[in-house]
Amino acid sequence: MRLTALLLSLPALGAFGADWVPISNFAREKLELDRGSIVRQGDWGTAWDRTTYEPGRAPAAAGDVEFRVARTLVRYDCARRTVVPVVRSFSQSDGPEILRQNVEGAELPQPVVPDTPRDRMLDMVCKVKPPPEKSLAAKPAVPVGQPLPVASAKASAPAGSKAEAAKEDKSAAEQAKAADKGQGEKPAAPRTANAKEPDGKEAPPKAAEAKPADGKAAKAEPAKAEGDKAAAEKKDTPKTAAASQGHKPVEGKGPPPGHETPKDKNAAAAHGKPGEKTAEARPADEHAGADKDGHDKKKVHWSYAGTNGVQQWHKLSPEFAACAEGKRQSPIDIRDGVRSQLEPIVFNYKPSGLRVVNNGHTIEVKYEPGSSITIGETTYALIQFHFHRPAEERVNGRAFDMVAHLVHKSTDGKLAVVAVLMMTGDENPFIKTLWNNLPLDVDMEERLESVKIDATNLLPKIRGYYTYMGSLTTPPCTEGVRWIVMRTPVQVSRTQVQTFGRVYEMNARPVQATNGRLVKEVL
């Protein structure tokens, strides 16, 4: 049974131990989080939040229903730091619920913007520790109708067997005392169901040492045999304890789906310069291509989640330091653009044979030489374009379903990236051609010279844009990149968004601080 299916049966009004914590309090609305509703499961968490509006200030989010309080059950992804609403509930003040909407699957997970109320709520939810997973191998199955086993046999044993457990404890203590007198080195006492580890914790139960069917304790072995047995048990204790607590062995942990795979060791190869062989790995960077000398000095694997996720990029390599220390990082939430009368961008895109690569981080389309853009007096050659889901950029706080990044490079090595925002709507014929030729696996390339594409068809018809100086949105997060974000989004169908999501569910870096950067808006 899915976690949300259980939560849908709970009331939104927080009747059961609600603990509303103030998050933000603006002039017209107040936002709170119910700590009592937090539920953790693996890397996920859910919690109810509540927004209370002043009379007449509530948005028209519930159709014709008038309300003052909107409650939302939100699913938080602690690993990827994304959120998505599951249920919305509306009411008048603290009165009864007047409308409930199940919106699970209606919206895509969105990255959480740092230093925002939602970021604070995500931290509060993710600080709650999830319950340990049950280990099927650590304990024998419990017959139906019997009480659940606990760490101490005394606590869970029936009244008739407590005396035997106490007798067994006493016998173990006497054996240990006798062995201590007879030998210079203490042999370990025989383990019982409620024996203590040196740190005071309950020893994990062992299925192989089950008691006889009559419930009586087995006869004690000689002290030397018990000492050898205890030593063997002590050697195996870490693995057994880890299993009983539900922790997976580190060596068995795999990468998140859609990110690093066994074939990911060559995934960065697709980031090399156009025309180079893809057998040799390149720096893992969708935007820049190879490093200055065209060779990979370090094959550093990164991802968007897990131990090599966004928050760890700067620790993976000294070359990635800018990911944490840079002051002009991308993407950003574009706000308060200064309207400027600049010359329009000249797009000089020509048809190219189709070359689609799954490079381990995104779907990348390599473009044949000869296409370019001109900004002022500088011309940048189109190298490749790729996709992110959801869109990395935001405009006045608004999130978009996807974005295409068209990467260009000037003769002096400067980069310019054109971002085309995407929102769900009609099917996009250009995207359809690409998705029909998606590679079947990481590092595979679909190359069809007979199929021609024109990147002009990816651009919106209205060419207004925002521009600012930023960085690569992937390691090494190099700064000095000219960004051109098209003001008008293009449409893609929900099916097309979901198709990309089957390959990469989430491959977007969270928005970064603007640090006072100037953003120009060209209509």
Number of C-alpha atoms within 10 A of each C-alpha: 5 6 14 16 9 9 17 13 8 13 11 26 18 18 11 11 10 16 15 17 15 14 17 15 12 8 7 12 16 16 21 20 26 20 20 16 23 20 20 21 13 13 15 20 23 25 24 27 25 25 19 22 20 14 14 10 12 18 12 10 12 16 7 7 12 18 25 20 23 25 23 22 25 21 26 27 23 20 18 24 25 22 23 22 22 22 20 22 22 26 21 16 15 10 11 11 18 12 14 16 12 13 14 16 10 11 12 22 21 24 24 23 21 14 10 12 15 20 16 16 21 23 13 14 24 21 12 13 13 14 12 12 14 13 16 11 12 19 16 14 11 10 8 7 6 7 11 10 15 14 15 17 18 17 12 14 16 11 10 9 15 15 13 16 20 14 13 21 18 11 15 19 14 13 19 19 14 14 20 15 10 11 9 8 9 16 22 22 21 22 20 18 21 20 20 14 13 8 7 8 11 16 23 23 24 17 12 9 11 13 12 9 7 6 12 12 15 11 7 13 12 10 20 13 14 19 19 13 18 17 14 11 17 14 11 11 15 12 12 20 16 15 20 21 15 16 14 13 10 7 6 7 8 11 15 14 12 19 25 21 15 10 12 18 16 21 30 29 26 34 25 25 18 16 10 13 11 20 12 15 23 25 25 29 24 26 28 29 22 23 15 9 7 13 13 18 11 12 16 19 21 24 22 25 22 18 15 18 18 22 18 18 26 20 13 17 15 10 16 20 17 20 27 16 11 17 17 25 25 28 23 22 20 22 16 12 16 13 12 12 10 12 10 14 14 13 18 15 18 17 15 20 17 23 23 25 26 24 27 29 29 23 24 25 23 25 27 18 15 13 19 19 20 16 14 11 5 11 19 22 22 28 22 26 22 21 25 24 26 26 27 29 27 19 17 11 12 9 19 20 22 27 24 21 24 23 25 25 22 16 10 8 11 15 22 29 25 23 26 24 29 23 19 18 12 13 15 16 13 15 16 13 14 18 15 8 16 20 20 12 13 23 20 17 22 16 16 13 11 9 12 13 19 16 19 14 13 17 19 17 11 11 16 16 20 23 20 22 17 25 27 26 23 25 27 22 27 23 19 16 23 18 24 22 25 22 19 16 20 20 19 21 18 15 13 16 21 15 14 19 17 11 21 22 19 26 24 27 26 26 20 23 18 19 9 8 12 15 19 20 23 19 15
